Amino acid sequence: MKIHRMVLLAILLPGCGVHMDRSLPDRATRLNDMLERSLQANQFPGIQYIVVDSGATLYEYIGGQADIRNNIPMRAATTMMAYSMTKTFTAAAVLQLVERGKLSLDDSVVTHFPSTPYGRSMRIRHLVSQTSGIPDPIPLRWVHLASRHAGFNEDAALAGILKENPEPRFPPGSKYAYSNISYWILGKIIEKVSGQPYAAYMKKHIFMPLGLDSSAADFVIPGNVPHAKGYLRKCSFMNLFKGFFIADEFIGDYEGNWLHINDHHLNGPGFGGLVTTAEGVARFLQDQLKEHSVLFNTPTHDLFFARQSTNSGETIAMTLGWHIGDSEGIPYYHKEGGGGGYHAEMRVYPGRRIATVIMVNESSSDCTGVQTELDSEFLR
């Protein structure tokens, strides 16, 4: 399998000039071998995997295929759907608006989203920390074909979902429970408070400060750079029961051992609409590792990573936008995303001052398990 790019970090040792850590070539060889075995075992058609610190790329692997039928390789500039990784970017935008005094985490949701059916006791903080109690029906059908995106009515789609799910499952703030609707509403609140469409706000205030143009991060499939086809494994549970999850119009043709899922967009960009590359995500992760973020000030950055609690004071494995995990005793912040043809996860390891991201163009793969194995090379 072709490696598009692999970068090794030269380490500056005090008083000794520039030296190459002799363990790095061995590490790269092990990582390359692991990734090539994953591709050869058909775990996924294509992959982008990157490890960064605050100022450099420590390792990058781009391999496999973006388009099986046409034998188009995965490239660093090939975009994929980020799905729920988008939520952390949405949370960052909310915290920017809090920092600028446009809203408060303690504001009632109804103040900025009057059409909410969930009452005045639900706060912005509850939405961001996933303690809102809003239901979370299976969202795989909350998509529309890319060819219909220009005429899609997001407001009508959200109104329909709220009508179908008018009651919270529990009092806001009483416990953690994941909800895509929570972040869909946050996207609309960003629009109301900023006076801009969600995508326009994200481009100007999140992507542009990070140096990302629309070819690297957007909410529509770009026409000027390659976009990877999304796939389902032919022999998989998801493929066997796909009719229960997605409409027939999204199902393409078989390409070898893979079923192509037709290009689409999510109905709510705030909960999962980001179209990007691993390099685009890595730029965001590097900013979170820097002493001074370009996205917000230090107190807001600290708030972004502050562990949250329920109303009773019980801590949850969630910040205002990140989930909290542990790998062999090493804590990290992460956000996974997956859906119709793609799977991804990004992680920040604050104790090691590194971050990683993996993106693949297949839904049912254990890409996070692969990420854990790969990341372990940098955590020893």
C-alpha positions in Angstrom: 0.0 0.0 0.0 1.2 3.4 -0.9 2.3 5.8 1.9 1.5 9.4 0.8 3.5 11.1 3.5 5.4 10.1 6.6 7.1 12.8 8.7 9.6 12.1 11.5 10.4 14.7 14.1 13.9 15.9 14.6 14.5 16.6 18.3 16.6 19.4 19.5 18.7 18.4 22.5 20.0 21.2 24.6 23.7 22.0 23.8 23.9 19.2 21.3 22.5 20.6 18.1 19.8 18.8 16.1 19.7 15.0 16.4 17.3 12.4 15.2 15.9 10.2 17.9 17.1 6.7 16.9 13.9 5.2 18.1 11.8 7.1 15.7 12.6 5.2 12.5 11.9 1.9 14.3 8.6 3.4 15.6 7.7 4.5 12.1 8.4 1.1 10.7 6.2 -0.6 13.3 3.4 1.9 12.6 3.7 1.4 8.9 3.5 -2.3 9.3 0.5 -2.1 11.5 -1.4 0.1 9.1 -0.4 -1.9 6.0 -1.7 -5.1 7.7 -5.0 -3.4 8.5 -5.4 -2.4 4.9 -4.4 -5.8 3.6 -6.9 -7.4 6.0 -9.6 -5.2 4.5 -10.5 -3.5 7.8 -11.2 -0.4 5.7 -10.6 0.8 2.1 -8.6 3.9 3.0 -7.2 5.7 6.0 -5.7 8.9 7.2 -3.8 8.9 10.5 -1.8 11.7 12.0 0.0 12.3 15.2 1.0 15.9 16.2 2.4 18.0 19.0 1.7 21.7 19.3 4.2 22.7 16.6 4.9 19.7 14.3 3.6 16.6 12.7 5.3 13.6 14.4 3.9 11.0 12.1 1.5 10.8 9.2 0.2 7.9 7.1 -2.2 8.1 4.2 -3.0 4.8 2.5 -5.5 2.7 0.7 -8.2 3.8 -1.7 -10.6 6.7 -1.7 -12.5 5.2 -4.7 -12.3 1.5 -5.2 -14.0 1.2 -8.6 -11.8 3.9 -10.2 -8.7 2.8 -8.3 -8.1 6.3 -6.8 -5.8 6.3 -3.9 -6.4 8.1 -0.6 -4.5 11.4 -0.5 -3.8 13.9 2.3 -6.2 16.4 0.7 -9.0 13.8 0.2 -12.0 14.9 2.3 -14.2 12.6 4.4 -17.3 13.0 6.6 -16.4 13.7 10.2 -19.9 13.0 11.5 -20.1 13.5 15.3 -16.5 14.8 15.6 -18.3 18.0 14.4 -19.8 18.3 17.9 -16.5 19.4 19.5 -16.1 22.1 16.8 -19.7 23.3 17.6 -18.8 23.3 21.3 -15.8 25.5 20.6 -18.0 28.0 18.7 -20.4 28.1 21.6 -17.6 28.9 24.0 -16.3 31.6 21.7 -19.8 33.3 21.9 -19.7 32.9 25.7 -16.3 34.5 25.9 -17.6 37.4 23.7 -20.6 38.0 26.0 -23.1 36.9 23.4 -24.6 34.2 25.6 -24.1 32.5 28.9 -23.8 28.8 29.6 -26.5 29.4 32.2 -29.0 30.9 29.8 -32.2 29.0 29.3 -32.3 27.3 25.9 -35.6 28.9 25.2 -34.0 32.4 25.3 -32.1 31.7 22.1 -34.2 28.9 20.6 -37.9 29.8 21.4 -39.3 26.9 19.5 -37.8 24.4 22.0 -40.5 22.0 23.4 -38.3 21.3 26.5 -39.2 24.1 28.9 -37.2 26.9 30.6 -35.2 24.8 33.0 -32.9 23.5 30.2 -29.7 25.5 30.0 -27.0 25.9 27.3 -24.6 24.1 29.6 -26.9 21.0 29.6 -26.8 20.9 25.8 -23.0 21.2 25.5 -22.3 18.7 28.3 -24.8 16.1 27.1 -26.9 16.3 30.3 -30.0 17.8 28.6 -32.2 14.7 28.8 -33.2 15.3 25.2 -34.0 12.0 23.4 -31.6 10.4 21.0 -33.4 8.4 18.3 -31.2 6.7 15.7 -30.0 9.6 13.5 -28.8 7.6 10.5 -31.9 8.6 8.5 -31.3 12.3 9.3 -29.5 12.7 6.0 -30.2 13.9 2.5 -28.5 13.3 -0.8 -25.7 15.8 -1.7 -27.6 16.5 -5.0 -30.5 17.8 -3.0 -28.5 19.9 -0.5 -29.2 23.3 -2.2 -32.9 23.1 -1.6 -32.9 21.3 1.7 -34.9 23.0 4.5 -33.0 22.4 7.8 -35.5 24.3 9.9 -38.4 22.1 8.7 -36.4 19.0 9.3 -35.5 20.0 12.9 -39.1 21.0 13.6 -40.3 17.6 12.6 -37.7 15.9 14.8 -38.7 18.0 17.8 -42.4 17.3 17.2 -41.6 13.5 17.3 -39.5 13.9 20.4 -41.2 16.5 22.6 -40.4 15.2 26.0 -37.0 15.0 27.8 -36.0 11.5 29.2 -35.0 13.0 32.5 -34.7 16.4 34.2 -32.0 18.5 32.7 -28.6 18.2 34.5 -29.5 15.1 36.4 -27.3 12.7 34.5 -25.3 12.2 31.3 -27.0 10.8 28.2 -25.8 11.4 24.6 -28.2 13.3 22.3 -27.6 14.4 18.7 -30.6 16.7 18.9 -28.8 18.7 21.7 -26.1 19.7 19.3 -28.5 20.2 16.4 -30.2 22.9 18.6 -26.7 24.3 19.5 -26.1 24.9 15.8 -29.3 26.9 15.5 -28.4 28.9 18.7 -25.0 29.8 17.1 -27.0 31.1 14.2 -29.4 33.1 16.3 -26.7 34.6 18.6 -24.2 35.4 15.9 -26.6 36.6 13.2 -24.9 34.3 10.7 -25.6 30.9 9.2 -23.9 28.2 11.2 -21.5 27.2 8.3 -20.6 30.9 7.7 -19.8 31.4 11.4 -17.7 28.3 11.6 -15.7 29.3 8.5 -15.0 32.8 9.8 -14.4 32.1 13.5 -13.1 28.5 13.7 -11.6 27.5 10.3 -10.1 30.7 9.1 -8.1 31.4 12.3 -6.7 27.9 12.0 -5.6 28.6 8.4 -8.2 26.1 6.9 -9.9 27.0 3.7 -13.1 25.4 2.3 -11.1 22.6 0.6 -9.9 21.5 4.1 -13.0 22.1 6.2 -16.5 22.9 5.1 -20.1 21.7 5.5 -20.6 20.7 1.9 -18.6 18.2 -0.2 -16.0 20.3 -2.0 -15.9 20.3 -5.7 -12.3 21.4 -6.1 -10.6 18.5 -4.2 -11.2 14.8 -4.1 -13.8 13.4 -1.7 -13.5 9.8 -0.6 -16.4 7.5 -1.3 -18.0 6.1 1.8 -18.4 2.3 2.1 -20.0 -0.5 4.1 -18.3 -3.8 4.4 -20.2 -6.4 2.3 -20.0 -9.0 5.1 -21.2 -6.9 8.1 -24.1 -6.5 10.4 -24.7 -3.0 9.1 -24.9 -4.2 5.5 -27.2 -7.0 6.4 -29.7 -4.8 8.1 -29.0 -1.5 6.2 -32.6 -1.2 5.1 -33.6 -0.5 8.8 -31.1 2.3 9.0 -30.9 4.1 5.6 -33.2 4.7 2.7 -32.7 2.8 -0.6 -31.7 6.1 -2.4 -28.5 6.2 -0.4 -27.4 2.7 -1.3 -25.0 2.5 -4.2 -23.3 -0.4 -5.9 -20.9 -3.1 -4.7 -17.3 -2.5 -5.4 -15.5 -5.7 -4.6 -16.0 -6.4 -0.9 -17.5 -3.0 -0.2 -20.9 -1.4 -0.7 -20.8 2.3 -1.8 -23.0 4.7 0.1 -24.0 7.6 -2.1 -22.8 11.1 -1.2 -24.9 12.8 1.3 -25.1 15.6 4.0 -26.5 15.5 7.5 -29.8 17.3 8.1 -28.2 19.2 11.0 -24.7 20.4 10.4 -24.1 21.3 14.1 -24.3 17.7 15.2 -22.3 16.1 12.4 -22.0 17.9 9.1 -18.3 18.7 8.9 -16.5 17.6 5.8 -12.7 17.6 6.3 -9.4 15.8 6.3 -7.2 14.4 9.0 -4.8 17.2 8.4 -7.7 19.7 8.9 -8.6 18.1 12.2 -4.9 17.9 13.2 -4.7 21.7 12.8 -7.5 22.1 15.3 -5.9 19.6 17.7 -2.6 21.5 17.5 -4.3 24.7 18.5 -5.6 22.9 21.6 -2.1 21.9 22.5 -0.6 25.4 22.2 0.0 27.6 25.2 -2.2 30.2 23.6 -5.1 29.1 21.4 -6.1 31.3 18.4 -9.7 30.4 19.0 -10.2 31.7 22.5 -8.4 33.0 25.6 -6.8 30.8 28.3 -9.8 30.8 30.7 -12.1 29.7 27.9 -9.6 27.1 26.8 -9.5 25.7 30.3 -13.3 25.7 30.4 -13.3 23.7 27.1 -11.5 20.9 28.9 -13.1 21.2 32.4 -14.8 18.0 33.6 -18.5 18.5 34.1 -20.9 17.4 36.9 -24.6 16.7 37.3 -26.9 18.9 39.4 -26.0 16.6 42.4 -22.3 17.2 42.0 -21.5 13.7 40.5 -18.8 14.1 37.9 -19.3 12.7 34.4 -16.8 11.6 31.7 -17.5 14.7 29.7 -16.3 18.3 29.3 -18.0 21.0 27.4 -17.4 19.3 24.1 -15.0 16.4 24.8 -15.5 12.9 26.1 -12.9 11.7 28.7 -11.1 8.4 28.2 -8.3 6.4 29.6 -5.7 4.3 27.8 -3.7 2.1 30.2 -3.8 4.7 32.9 -3.1 7.6 30.5 -6.1 10.0 30.4 -7.2 11.7 27.1 -10.0 13.8 25.6 -11.7 12.4 22.5 -14.6 12.6 20.1 -15.7 9.8 17.8 -17.7 10.2 14.7 -19.3 7.6 12.4 -22.2 7.0 10.0 -23.0 6.3 6.4 -19.7 5.1 5.0 -17.2 6.8 7.4 -15.6 6.4 10.9 -13.3 8.7 12.7 -11.9 9.7 16.1 -9.7 12.5 17.4 -7.8 12.5 20.7 -5.8 14.9 22.9 -3.4 13.4 25.4 -2.6 16.4 27.6 0.0 14.6 29.8 2.0 13.6 26.7 1.3 16.9 24.9 0.3 15.1 21.7 -2.9 14.6 19.8 -4.0 12.0 17.2 -6.7 11.7 14.6 -7.8 8.7 12.5 -10.3 8.8 9.6 -11.4 5.9 7.4 -14.0 5.6 4.6 -16.0 2.6 6.1 -18.7 2.7 8.7 -18.4 -0.5 10.7 -14.6 -0.7 11.2 -13.0 -0.7 14.6 -10.9 2.4 13.7 -10.8 3.5 17.3 -9.3 0.2 18.3 -6.7 0.6 15.6 -6.1 4.2 16.9 -5.5 2.9 20.4 -2.9 0.4 19.1 -1.2 3.0 17.0 -1.3 5.7 19.7 0.4 3.3 22.2 3.6 3.8 20.3 3.7 7.4 21.4 2.5 6.8 25.0 5.2 4.4 26.2 
